[in-house]
């Protein structure tokens, strides 16, 4: 390979560093960020394709009292390989650290993911052509990085989102409508919300049990270990069931409702007599969020509300970023998320 393996690691690091500058506003445009790098010609085109989304996310979050004030990327366990004719493949774990200022308070979050970078070599010059999720081989990441948080639900007894739930009201800008929390006290019949939120916050960085599809498993564990929600024994494919795999048998399987977002929603909605929340300002720690993406008939991602800060909903999840906020997810996936539902399950 032209220039040796170290050079391609430098290219990837330069590309990620340039994107971080656009993300934080240190560089206002992709071209500004590229121009500051000696490797600009390698990644300029790919970064340019992402500019509208990265800048749009930054500007949209600014309207929600959010700001990315720091971002850095580190490469771990990197391998550089010759690909097909005229290509070089770089595979690496990218550790992304972002400092977000939310209503004047800073929070540092880290996200680690396997990435694949493909370079085309033309007349001896390298050009970065694509960035992909290396777990889902060959699947190109969207410019919003939504691919890291989208997961497919296991087929459910009910094939689409049940009717009767008012989803969280969003304004024309795509963000939750502002307002003041309504009066009322959570009753003891509900799952321990603070326990659910505390467990989710403490274990957000735990290694996923199912790479690329661990969001519902994470939420179920938060409800069980933190919230005290009881398991229910039925066949693994039935929505009335809710249990984690039995370790004392040779046949190990979770119920669909434990491990798939859509099934978990149906189980909670039909069999836990939940309260549902249709205004983000009424959310409480321990409430469960479900996300429906464009073109899908089901909820294919779920997360735990871990707290409310100055009206901003903070979440914990197994997905693109273990610790995030609802506005951040909506901004990163602008136009891709069509509905967000919130349920507050009862303990029985």
Number of C-alpha atoms within 10 A of each C-alpha: 16 11 10 9 17 11 13 25 19 13 23 23 18 22 23 20 19 27 25 23 22 25 27 20 19 14 19 14 20 24 17 14 24 26 14 12 17 10 18 19 14 23 23 21 16 17 26 17 12 17 19 15 19 25 18 16 22 21 16 22 19 14 12 16 14 22 24 22 17 18 21 18 22 14 19 13 9 16 15 20 14 14 14 9 8 14 18 22 19 22 22 21 18 21 16 18 18 21 17 22 17 21 14 11 10 15 14 15 16 18 17 18 19 18 20 26 22 23 24 20 17 10 7 11 12 23 22 24 17 16 21 20 21 19 14 16 10 12 13 16 18 15 18 18 15 20 19 19 22 20 20 15 20 17 14 21 15 13 13 15 17 14 6 8 15 14 20 22 17 17 10 7 11 17 22 22 14 14 11 10 13 10 6 7 6 11 9 9 11 19 26 24 25 18 20 28 27 21 24 32 20 11 17 22 18 11 10 15 12 12 13 20 23 23 29 29 25 28 30 30 21 29 27 21 14 21 24 17 22 14 14 13 13 13 14 18 17 17 24 22 22 26 22 22 13 11 9 7 8 7 8 10 15 18 23 29 29 28 26 28 33 33 33 28 28 22 23 21 20 13 15 19 16 19 16 21 22 19 21 26 20 18 25 21 21 31 26 28 26 22 24 22 19 11 9 13 13 25 27 24 26 32 29 34 28 28 22 17 12 12 18 22 22 19 28 30 29 32 27 19 24 23 23 23 23 18 22 24 20 22 24 21 22 19 11 16 19 17 16 23 22 27 23 25 27 19 18 14
